[in-house]
Amino acid sequence: MYIKKIDIGDKLALLELLETEETKKLKYTSRVEHIFDKNRLSIYMPILFGNLVKLDIGKLYSLIFYTDDGLIEFQGKVLSHRKEYGFNMTDIELVDEGKLDERREFYRFTCLIDSFFSFNQVKLNEENEIKFKGIIKDISCGGIKFTSNYKIDEKSITEIYFKINKESISVKGKVLHRQVTLFDDYKYQYRIKFLDIEEISRCRIMNFISDQQSKLLKNLI
């Protein structure tokens, strides 16, 4: 059983099994606090947009664990909520054997980061700098989701520029998907897959995600 690959401190995401228009965009984040036995564990009470979420007792969720062996997905039932040593906990029972999730390669963190992008045919230099503004909505080491008022064709190759902790990152990416947004200051939303990201940029993104998750988990105290 894949439960043996889960360790204390592993990050996880919880998603609604039966999605509705209200819940399909919700993804809660947490960490494993304790493993009781082969199918029962305790996690820090999940976070959504920086707020604690008390999940419905008895409800089933899809749980995606970020382990050293990759992403592992279970179905889990919420057993109870409790407070221990000042921390809010949620006890979960795993109800299946689990499976490797090969669709999600990287942990993705919800955020708001100012960014700019350009295209190969636009030459950027100090004297003639042409960039189009956007906002990164979430980020992983594999890509980003961002919004902009500039229309980009799907499958286009673009260069994205942004800063994390005052450190500049420039990475080439491919536009996987474009959609029109209805409730945003920007007209279009894009999913971008990074191409040939430098190791130093990958490490900066990983450190940023880890630091932000640590800050969120402090809210559990």
N, C-alpha and C positions, 0 to 999 in steps of 0.2 A: 504493500500500500504506500502511496506517495506521502502519507503523513510523516513517514520517517525522514523525508527530505526537508520538512519544515523545521525551522529553528526559532528559538526565542529571539525576538528583535527583528524578525523578517517583516518587511512591509507587505501590506495587502490592500487590495481594492475590493469593495463590495458593490455589486450591481443588482438591480431589481430583476427577478426572474421573469415576471409577467409585466412587461413594459407597457405603460400608457403614455399619452401625450404629456402628462405631468411628470412622469418618472423616467422616461427614456434617456434623458440627458443627465441624470443623477449618478454620480459615482462617488461613494464614500471611501475615505482612506483611513488606515489605521496601522498598528504594529502588533505582532504577537507578544503577549505578556507572559503566558504560561501554557504549557502543554500537560494536561492532566493524564490522558491515556490515549489509546489508539484512535479515538474518534471525538475527543472533547478537548477544547482549548479555550483560553481566555485572551481577549484582545482589549486594547484600550478603546474606550467608547469612540466610535468613528467620528470623523470630522468632515464637514461639508462647508466650503467657503469660510473656513476658520471657526465654525461653530460646532459644538457637540451635538450629536444626533442620537436620540434614544430610539433604536430600531424596534419594530413591533415584535413582541414575544410570540414565538410559534411560527413566525414567517420565514420562508425560505429565500435565500439569496445566493447569487453566484459569487464565490470568493476566489480571487486571483492572487496567489502568493508569489512574491518576488524572491526566489531562493537562489542559492549558489549554483544550483543545477538548472536554472531557468525558471520560466513561469509555469506554475502548476495551478490548475483550476479544480475547485470542489463546489458541490452544493452544500450549503450549511443552514441549519435552523437555529434561530435565536432562542436561547434557553432562559436567560435572566440577565438582569443588570445589578450591579452592586458597587460599593465603594470600598477600596482597600488602600490603607496608608495614604489617604488623600487623593487617590486616583480613581476615576470613574471607569469601571470595567464592564465588558459585555461577554458573557459566556456563550460559546457556539458549539453545536454538535454537527460534525461532518456526516452527511447522510449517504455519500457514495464513495467509491474507491479513488476518485481523483484522476486527473489526466494532464499530460503535458500540453500546454497551450502554446503552439508554435505560431499563432497568428500575431501575438503581441510581443515584439522583440525588445521593447524598451519601456521602462517606467515613464509615464507622462505626468507632468505636474502642471496644475492650473495656475495661471499667473497673468500679469499684465505688464508687458515690456515694450517700450517704444522701439520701433525698428524702421529700417529703410531697405529698399530693394531696388535692383537695377537689372538690365538685361545684357546679354553678351554684346549686342550691337551698340550699346551705349558705353562710350569710353569715359571712365571716371578718372579725374585727376584734380589737383588742388585748384587749377585755374578754371576748369569747366566741369563742375560736379553736378550731375543730374541724378537725383534719387527720388523715389516715390515713398511716401510715408505709410506706415502700417502699424498695427498693434498686435503683438504676439499674445495669444490667449492661453495657450498651453504649450509645453515644450518637453521634449525628451532628447536622448542622445541620438535618436533616429530621425527627428523631424519636428515640425512645429505646426500649430494651427494659428492663423492670423487673419486680421481683417484689414481692409483697405478700400478706398474709393476708386482705386485704379483697377481697371479690368485686365486680367491676365488670362491667356488661353490655357486650358488644361494641357498637360504634357510639355509646357514651356520650361526652359531652364532659366533660372534666375539666381542672382547673387544677393544674399541677405546679410545685412549689417546690423548688429545690435551690441549692447553692452550688458555685462553681468558683473555686479560688484565692481563697477568702474573699469572692468577689463573688456577690451574690444574683441568681438568675434565676427569673422567674415567667413561665410560658408556657402557653397553652391548647392542649389536644391532644385528638385523637379516638382512641378505642380501636379498633384494627383487628383485634386477635386476642387471645384469652385461652386459656390451656391450664393444666392442672393439672401441677404439678411433682412429681417423685418423689424427687429427690435435692437438696433445697434446704431452708433454714430457713423459707422462705415457701411458702405453698400454691399461689399462682397466679403465672403469668408472663404479661406483657402486652407487646404491641407498640403503641406510641403514635405517631401522626403529628402533628407540630406544626401548629398553625393560627395564621396571622398572627403569626409570631415577630418581635419587634422586632429591628432591625438591630444594636443594641448587644448583645443577647443572642446573636445569631448570631455576632458577632465574638468574643465571649467563649468560645463553644464551639469555634470554629475555632482560636483561639489555644491553648486547652487541648489539643486534639487534636494540634496541631503541636508543642507543648512536650513532650507525653508521648511522641510518636514520636521526637523528638530524643533524649530520655533513653534510650529503648530501643535506638536505634541506637548509642549510646555503648558498649553491651555488646559490640558487634562488634569493638571494638579489642582 
